[in-house]
Amino acid sequence: MSDRIVGRLSRRRLLGASAATAASLPFWASAHTAFAAPLERPSAKPGVKDVLQQIPDHATQLMQQWTVPGMAVGVLIGDDLVYAEGFGEKSVATGKPYTPPSVQGLQSVAGALLGTAIMQLVERGKLDVDNPVTAYLPYFKIDDPRYTQITVRRLLGHTSGLPYAAPLDDALGGVPDGEFANPGGDPAHPTVEEYVRGLKGAGVLLATAPGEVNSYSDLGYDILGDVVHKVSGQLFQDYCAEHFFEPLGMKSSTLVHGQVDPKRLVPAHDLDAAGKPIVRTRPTWVPRHIPSCGLRSNLHDMSRWIRMQLNGGSLGNARILKPASQAELWTTLSSWQYDPTATAGWGVILSSIDRYKTVSMYGDPLYECSLMIAPGRRIAVMALTNRTPWPDGFPTWELGYWALGALLAAA
């Protein structure tokens, strides 16, 4: 197994390989703990205020430890965004501060949008998750005859047997994030549909039989995005804009990097030869990976997304899902290969802190972000950074688990 694959699996283990994070998570327990009763105005409790006051020290310490130029942290309690602060620089090239309205890549958090889109189509009777993918994409073929056994549900739960990425992506760039290299418009850098159509003859083989093993696959989620396209008649980015961002008032969110307001855009950062952060010059967004990792957003918009979920699929006058459908998004589809205490839901990770069930969304590389929710207590923590210490450090995950655990104990 290559060093690259080892690193990729490590970052998908939800910090299992990080000693610092492991030390901060002694309270992990069963992934099936029942929700607790809602809180009454927890943000007014002295203990909660003490935790919020400690966030700047924790954030700046993690930024120094992992050479991260900028970070934003938000805390949602009930329907209130009780904390939203930025730290450090949005860009080392300009020196401008990272502020809560700043917009950056959220990478694999796009999977939560994808799971919700699939559920909407199920509600409308347009899609059955137990149908094979070929029922919706007759042109989906790979160089392994078992592809006909891949269902929509297996793609959602990462049990399709597909690799993390196609050989085309792995070969590009010669860097750990090769799938983001060279995003031009020529046939080697296709749209999502062209990408799926080109898988036959591209050397894609299943690592395991469909339905047997959980193994994270961005390729599988890109294919799901094409399923949404064919069933709904809209490109995935357009579907999300019409069905999610507009009705929820997520005015700064998009799946198209070029649509981000340049004044709010947070560039990704690399390290130079001296170990100092520099603005990344290689691409951070390519068309073929819009469904798996194209999301651009900020603290304010994602707090609205989380509020919708906590409210049973609605926010204000916008109804995104029926309550039963929203609840199903947070049910187990498969075990989580990289952490025995966690399971995979519909584009989310299910685990627990102490006795409270948690629902998490995580994204990297290039950027890093963690969104962690304790639904039974209606508390969520969001942390975003403009550099990921891939594959060794996970500052947003570490901060999120510390903050959410401390808030649950204090509230």
N, C-alpha and C positions, 0 to 999 in steps of 0.2 A: 504493500500500500504506500502510495506516495506521501511525501511530507505535506503536500497541499491537502490531500484528502483527510489525513489525520487532523490537520488544523481545522478543516471545515467541520468535521464531526465534533471536534471539541467545542467549537463555538455554538453548535446546535445542542449541546448537552445542558443548556441552561445553567451554565457556570459550574457544572460539576467538576471541571478541571481547574477551577480557580480556588486556590487555598484561602484567599482572603474572603471570597464570597461564601465558601463552604463554612467558614468559621462564623459567618454572620447569620447562618440559617439553621440553628439548632432546633428550631421549633417546627420543622417540616413534619407533616404527618400524612394521614390518609388523604387521597385525592377525592374521596367521596363523602366528606363531612357535610352534614346538613347545614343550610343557611341558619344564621342566628337572627334574632329579632332586630328590627331596625333601631337605630339610635334616636334619641331626642336631643336635637341641637348639640351635637358633639363638638362643633367648632368653638363653642363657648366655654368648654371645660378647660381648666388651667393646664392639665396635662397635655392636651392637644396643642395649646399655645406654646408650651415648652418645646414640643417636638418641632413645630414650625420654626421656632427661633434657632434650632440647631441645624436646620437644613443648609444655610450658607456655609458653615464650617465643614460639613460633610462633603458638600459639592466641591468646594475649592480644594479640599484635601485630595479627593479623587482626581480632579483635574490636574493637580500637580503630580500625583503619583503616576498617571498614565499620559502625561504631556498632551492634554486635551485643551485646545484654545478656548472653547466656549461651551456652555451648557445652559439649558433651561429646565426648570422644575415647576411642576404644578401639582396641586392637591385639590381634589374634588371631594366634598362631603355633602351628601344629599344632593340637592340641586344647586349648590353654591361652589363656585371656584374660589376657595378660601385662601389659596396661595398661588401666585404665579410670578416667578422671578427669573431673570436671566443673569448669567455670570460669565465673566471673561469677554472675549472678542468674537463677534460674528465672523469676521475675516481678519486674519493677521496682515493681509495686504492693505487693508484700509484702517484697521484699528478701531472700527466702529463696534459698539457693544452689542452683545447678543441680548435681545429683548424678547419678552413673551410673544409679540406679534411676528417675530422672525419665522420664516418658512424654510424647512429643510426636508431632506429625504427621510422617509420613515421605512423605506425598504420593505421587509417582509410583513409589516403591519397591513400591507395591501391585502394579505390573505384573509383578514377579517372582513373586509369589504366583499371579497369574492364569496366567502361563505354566506354572507347576508344576501347577496345577489342571487345565488343558487336557491336559497330558501324562499325568496320572493317568487321565483319562477315555479317552485314547487307549490306554493300557496295558490298560484294562479292556474294550476293544472297543466302547465306547459312542460314540465320536466319531472322525471322520476329518477331519483338518485341511484336506484338499483338497476337501471338500464345500463348496458355497455356504452362506452363513449362513442363507439362507432354508430350508435343509433342517432346521434346528433352530428357527428363528424365522420361521414362515410370515408373521407380521404385520410383519416388518422390510421397510419400503419407504421410499424417499425420492423426491424430485422429480427424479430422474435415472434413466432406464431402465437405465443400466449397473450399478445396484446388484445385479442378479442375478449379476454376475460377481465379486462380493466373496466370497472364501472365508475360512474361519477362519485359514488360514495367512497370507493377505494382511493381515488385521487384526493378527495377531501381529507381523508384520514391518513394520507401518506403511506398507504399499504398497496400501492399499485405495482411495486417492484421496480419502478423506473429509477434511473440514477438521479443524482442531484441536478445535473445539467447535461446537456447533449455534448458529445465529443467536440462539436464545433465550438462551443463555449469554452470548454476546458483548454482547447488548443490556442485560443486567441490570447495574445498579449504576453504570455510567459510570466504572468504575475498571479498572485492568489485570487485576484478578482478579474480574471481573464474574460469572464462572461460580459464584462462591461467595457471591453476594449473595442475600439474602432467601430463606432455606431453608424457609419454612413448609410446611404440609401441603396447601395448596390445589392445584388442577390445574396451576398455573403452575410448581410446584416438585415434580415427581413422583418416585415411586420409579423404580428402574432400568427395570423392565418398562414402566411407564407412559411413561417417557421415550422408550424405543425405539418403543413403539406410537404415540407422538405425533409421530414424525419425518416421517411422510407429511403433506405440506401445510405443513411448517414452514420451507420454503425451503432445505433442505439440498441442495446440489449438489456433485458430485465436481469437484475441482480438476484431476485427471488421470484417465486410464483406469486401472482396477484392474490392479495388477501392474507398473506402469511406473515409478513414482517413490516413493522413501522420503520420507515427510513425516509427522512425529509427530502422532498424533491421540489425544487423551484420549477423544473421542467413540467412536472405534473400540474402545478398551479397555472403555468402559462397555458397549458392545454385547456384547463377549466375556463380560463378567460375566453378562449375561442368558443367553448360551449355556450357561454353566456351570449356571445356575439351572434351565434347561429340561431339560438332559441329566441332571443329577444329582438333580433334585427338591428341591434345597436352595438357599435364597438364598445369594449368594456369601459374605456375612459368616458365615453358619452353616456353610457348607462349609469355610471356612478354620479356623473354631474347632474343628470336629470332626476334620478331616483333617490339620491343621498344628499349630495352637497347643497343643491338648491333648496329642497324642502326643509333641511335642517339648519339652514343659514350658515353653512360652512364656506364662507366667502373666500377664504384663502387657500382652500384645498383643491387639488387637481392631480391627475395622473399623467399630465403632460408637462415635462420640466420647463419647456419654453413658455408656458402660460403663467409661471410664477412672477409676481411683481418684482422686478430687479432690485428695487429699494429694500425689499424684505428678504430677498434670497440669501440663504446661508450656504456658502460653498463648502464642499468637503475638503478635508486637509490630509496631507501625508506628512511624513517626516523627511527632512533632508539628511545628507550624509553625516551631519553633526548632531542629528537627533532633535532638531528644532522643527516646529510645525510650519508647513508651507501650504499655500492653496493648491489643491490638486489640479493638475492640468489634464489628466486622463478623464474620460467620460464617467459620469455617475448615473446615466440613464440611457437606455436603448429601447427602441420600440418593441422588440420581441419579448421583453421582460416586463411590460407594463402590468400585466395581471399579478405577477409574483412579487414585484418589488418596485413599482412605479410611483407609489404614493408620495406626494409632497403636502405637508400640512404644518400646523403649529399647535401650541398648547390650547389656545382658545377654541379652535375648531374641534380638536380631539376631545375636549371636555364636553362638547355638545354631542359628539358621537357616543361617548360613554353614558351621558345622561339619558339619551334615547334608549340605550340598552337597559339601564337600571330602571327605567320607567315602563318596561315591558314592550318595547318596540315603538314608542311614540315620544315626541317632543313638541310641546305646544299643540298646534293644529295638524302637525305632520304625523301620520301613521305609517311607519316603515314596515313593521311586521305585526302580526297578531301576537298577543302575549304568549300563547303556547308555542308559536314558531320561534320567538325570541328565546324562550327557555330551552328549546331543543338545540339551538346553536351552542349552548353550553353543556351539552351532554357528550359522553365519551364515544368516539368513533374507533379508537384504537389505543393501545398502550403507547407510551412514549419511549422509544428505544434508548434514548440517551439519559433517561432519568427514571428509575423504577417507581418514584413517588408521583409521577406526572402522567397525564393522558392527553390525547389530542382530541379537541373538539372541532367545530366547523371554522377552521382558520385561526383558532386560539389554542392556548395551552392551559390545561386545568390541573391545579394542584391545591395546596392548602398552606396556610400559616396558622400554627397552633391548631385550634379547632375550627377555623374558618376557611371555607372554600375560597379559592382565588381563581380568577380568570386573567390570563396574561397575554399580551401581544409583544413580540420582540422583533427588532429589525437590525440588521447589519449586512454586509460590511460597508465601508466608505463613510457612512454615518452610523450612529448607533442610537437606538431608542428603546425604551421599555415603558409599557403601559400596564399597570397592575391594578386589578379591581378585587375588592372583597364585597361581593354583591349583598350578602346578608347584613353587612354593616353600612352599606352604601358609601364606601370610602374607596377612593382611587388615587394612585400616585402616577404621575407622568414625568419621565426624564428623557431629554433629548441632548445629543452631543453632535458636534461637527467633525469629529474624528473618532474612528473606532480603533482601539489598540489590538487589532486583529493579529493573531488568534489568542493572545495571552490575557487580555484584560477586558472586563465587562463593567465599566463604571456605572452606566445607567441601571443595569440589573442590580448591581450591588446597592446603589443608593435607593432604588425602588423597594427592594425587600427590607432594607433597614427601616425606611420611612413608613412603609405600610405596616410592618410588624410593630413598630413603636406607636403608631397611631391606633392600632387595634388594642394594644395594651393600655394606652392612655385614655381612650374613649370609653 
